[in-house]
Amino acid sequence: MTENNVATRVESVFAEVFGNRLPFSRELTRADQEYWSSLKHMEFLVALEAEFGIRFDGADAVDMQSIATVIDRIAERAA
């Protein structure tokens, strides 16, 4: 699975979870967005797990604080 394919699917999941509240960008980070709360973060990770058929652990949840990191982590696991 290519990084662009992963990014497209992450963007789709992001839109489902956050709707129009946040603009999707690879540069987007949780620290920059008040709406990307810890609850929304968990909802996002669970939706990503369902989309990609992978599981994240607690360390992933802590590390995956930006869209770029999310894409990288998924691309590593889906390879």
Buried (B, 14 or more C-beta within 10 A) or exposed (E): EEEEEBBEBBBEBBEEBBEEEBEBEBEBEBEEBEEBEEEBBEBBBEBBBEBBEBEBEEEBBEBBBBBBBBBBBBBEBBE
